[in-house]
Amino acid sequence: MERNDDRQLWDLLGSSHVPDPSPFFSRNVLRRLREESFSRPVLRGWLSWRRLLPVSGLVAATAAIFVAYTVSSPRPPAGDDPIAKIDAQDYEVVADLDNLLASEDNNLWDENPSL
């Protein structure tokens, strides 16, 4: 488009105000470019102190509770096992008791309200 084609348009464009960039325009543009080019990787974000400290505290507390629970849980000595003390003749009685208890559990669900 030549100036002679549309004289009014060129006169209007010539009389318009040209904005002045701020004195720090180039500095701000370069700073934005550096920020975008050096974006943090995902793993580095997770290893920041703001996240690492609470997570490590939670892991340490969970480990301490687990250790305290396993150390303080009562375990019967190997010689005090009541099953090991049963004689060979008593195995039949124990088996009958198991059957009796199983039948009693089933009787709870019977429709006989007289019990």
C-alpha positions as CSV (number, residue, x, y, z in Angstrom):
1,M,0.0,0.0,0.0
2,E,1.4,3.3,-1.0
3,R,1.0,6.6,0.7
4,N,-0.9,8.1,-2.2
5,D,-3.6,5.3,-2.2
6,D,-5.2,6.3,1.1
7,R,-4.0,9.7,2.2
8,Q,-6.4,10.0,5.1
9,L,-5.3,6.8,6.7
10,W,-1.6,7.7,6.5
11,D,-2.4,11.2,8.0
12,L,-4.2,9.5,10.8
13,L,-1.4,7.0,11.4
14,G,1.1,9.8,11.4
15,S,-0.7,11.9,14.0
16,S,-1.2,9.0,16.4
17,H,0.7,8.8,19.7
18,V,3.6,6.3,19.7
19,P,3.9,4.5,23.1
20,D,7.2,4.8,24.8
21,P,8.5,1.5,26.3
22,S,9.6,1.6,29.9
23,P,13.3,2.0,30.7
24,F,13.3,-1.6,32.1
25,F,11.5,-3.2,29.2
26,S,14.4,-5.2,27.8
27,R,15.4,-6.3,31.3
28,N,11.9,-7.6,32.1
29,V,11.6,-9.4,28.8
30,L,14.9,-11.2,29.3
31,R,14.0,-12.1,32.9
32,R,10.7,-13.7,31.7
33,L,12.6,-15.7,29.0
34,R,15.1,-17.0,31.6
35,E,12.3,-18.0,34.0
36,E,10.6,-20.0,31.2
37,S,13.7,-21.6,30.0
38,F,14.9,-22.7,33.4
39,S,11.6,-24.2,34.6
40,R,12.1,-26.6,37.5
41,P,11.8,-30.3,36.9
42,V,9.0,-32.1,38.7
43,L,11.4,-34.2,40.9
44,R,13.3,-31.1,42.1
45,G,10.0,-29.6,43.2
46,W,9.3,-32.6,45.5
47,L,12.8,-32.4,47.0
48,S,12.3,-28.9,48.4
49,W,12.7,-28.4,52.1
50,R,9.1,-27.3,52.5
51,R,7.9,-30.7,51.4
52,L,10.8,-32.9,52.5
53,L,10.8,-31.9,56.1
54,P,7.2,-32.8,57.0
55,V,7.2,-36.0,55.0
56,S,10.4,-37.2,56.7
57,G,8.9,-36.3,60.1
58,L,5.8,-38.4,59.2
59,V,8.0,-41.3,58.1
60,A,10.1,-41.2,61.3
61,A,7.0,-41.1,63.5
62,T,5.4,-44.0,61.7
63,A,8.6,-46.0,62.0
64,A,8.9,-45.2,65.7
65,I,5.3,-46.3,66.3
66,F,5.9,-49.5,64.4
67,V,9.0,-50.3,66.4
68,A,7.4,-49.5,69.7
69,Y,4.4,-51.7,68.9
70,T,6.5,-54.7,67.8
71,V,8.9,-54.5,70.8
72,S,6.2,-54.1,73.4
73,S,3.7,-56.7,72.1
74,P,3.5,-59.6,74.5
75,R,4.6,-63.0,73.1
76,P,4.2,-66.2,75.0
77,P,7.4,-68.2,75.5
78,A,7.7,-71.3,73.4
79,G,7.3,-73.6,76.4
80,D,4.0,-72.1,77.5
81,D,2.0,-73.1,74.4
82,P,-1.3,-74.6,75.7
83,I,-1.7,-76.7,72.5
84,A,1.6,-78.4,73.1
85,K,0.5,-79.5,76.6
86,I,-2.4,-81.6,75.3
87,D,-1.9,-85.3,75.6
88,A,-2.5,-87.7,72.7
89,Q,-5.7,-89.1,74.5
90,D,-7.1,-85.6,74.8
91,Y,-7.1,-84.9,71.1
92,E,-10.5,-86.6,70.7
93,V,-12.0,-84.5,73.4
94,V,-10.7,-81.3,71.8
95,A,-12.1,-82.3,68.4
96,D,-15.5,-83.1,70.0
97,L,-15.4,-79.7,71.8
98,D,-14.8,-77.9,68.5
99,N,-17.8,-79.7,66.9
100,L,-20.0,-78.8,69.9
101,L,-19.0,-75.2,69.7
102,A,-19.7,-75.1,66.0
103,S,-23.1,-76.6,66.5
104,E,-23.9,-74.0,69.3
105,D,-23.0,-71.2,66.9
106,N,-25.4,-72.6,64.4
107,N,-28.2,-72.9,67.0
108,L,-28.1,-69.1,67.6
109,W,-29.7,-68.6,64.2
110,D,-32.4,-71.2,64.6
111,E,-36.0,-70.0,64.6
112,N,-36.7,-71.5,68.0
113,P,-37.4,-68.6,70.4
114,S,-37.7,-70.8,73.5
115,L,-33.9,-70.8,74.1
